[in-house]
Amino acid sequence: MLFNKSRDFIKKLGFTKIRCFYGDGFEGLPGFSPFDKIIITAAAPVVPQKLLEQLAIGGIMVVPLNEGVKQKMLRITRINQNEYKREGYDDFVFVPMLQGTEV
């Protein structure tokens, strides 16, 4: 599995402060939140609500949004508990973000 290979390679390189997690990217890591930055590197059909909730106030999330051949890059800044600023950018192409952890 790619996850195991990557984790082992990072360890082999001597990086000791990097933690690797395998799971559903739509769920995030609530036990480690809030996050100052969240970068999604797969095309999401929607902005994952659980990731928005894990973003610190003043934190920024970058996500390629929408399914299909091209996606719009979106930068979301959390203003306060209930408010977010959204800024859209040019077209990009990413692999799709899938829910679940099936291999």
JOBELWO-V759190 format. One record per residue. N is the residue number from 1. RES is the residue in one small letter. PHI is phi in whole degrees, 0 to 359 (NA if undefined). OMEGA is omega in whole degrees, -180 to 180 (999 if undefined). NEAR is the number of other C-alpha atoms within 12 Angstrom. Layout:
N/RES/PHI/OMEGA/NEAR
N/RES/PHI/OMEGA/NEAR
This chain:
1/m/NA/-178/11
2/l/303/179/11
3/f/302/-178/16
4/n/297/179/13
5/k/298/-180/12
6/s/295/179/18
7/r/300/180/21
8/d/294/180/18
9/f/294/178/16
10/i/300/178/17
11/k/296/-180/16
12/k/298/178/12
13/l/288/177/12
14/g/96/178/11
15/f/282/-175/14
16/t/256/-177/13
17/k/255/178/10
18/i/261/177/15
19/r/253/179/15
20/c/247/-180/19
21/f/229/176/16
22/y/245/180/20
23/g/177/-179/16
24/d/281/-179/19
25/g/298/178/28
26/f/289/-179/29
27/e/271/-178/25
28/g/70/179/27
29/l/227/-174/23
30/p/302/180/19
31/g/290/-179/9
32/f/248/-177/15
33/s/279/11/20
34/p/275/-179/24
35/f/254/175/24
36/d/284/-179/22
37/k/221/172/23
38/i/226/178/32
39/i/242/178/26
40/i/261/-175/31
41/t/247/174/22
42/a/217/-177/30
43/a/291/-180/33
44/a/264/178/32
45/p/290/177/25
46/v/215/174/24
47/v/287/-179/32
48/p/296/-177/31
49/q/301/-179/19
50/k/295/176/19
51/l/288/175/34
52/l/302/-179/42
53/e/294/-179/31
54/q/270/180/28
55/l/278/179/34
56/a/291/173/27
57/i/298/-174/24
58/g/89/-179/23
59/g/284/-177/28
60/i/234/173/30
61/m/242/174/37
62/v/243/-176/32
63/v/214/170/39
64/p/281/-169/36
65/l/251/174/36
66/n/100/175/25
67/e/273/178/21
68/g/116/-176/19
69/v/290/-179/16
70/k/237/176/21
71/q/232/173/27
72/k/266/176/28
73/m/282/-178/28
74/l/236/174/30
75/r/249/-178/26
76/i/243/177/34
77/t/248/179/29
78/r/278/-177/29
79/i/276/178/18
80/n/206/-175/16
81/q/304/-174/16
82/n/237/-174/15
83/e/237/-180/17
84/y/228/173/24
85/k/261/-179/20
86/r/244/178/21
87/e/232/-179/19
88/g/261/180/19
89/y/230/-174/17
90/d/302/179/14
91/d/284/176/18
92/f/219/177/22
93/v/231/180/21
94/f/228/171/23
95/v/289/-178/20
96/p/287/174/23
97/m/272/-177/27
98/l/251/176/22
99/q/273/178/19
100/g/93/-178/13
101/t/232/180/15
102/e/292/179/9
103/v/263/999/11
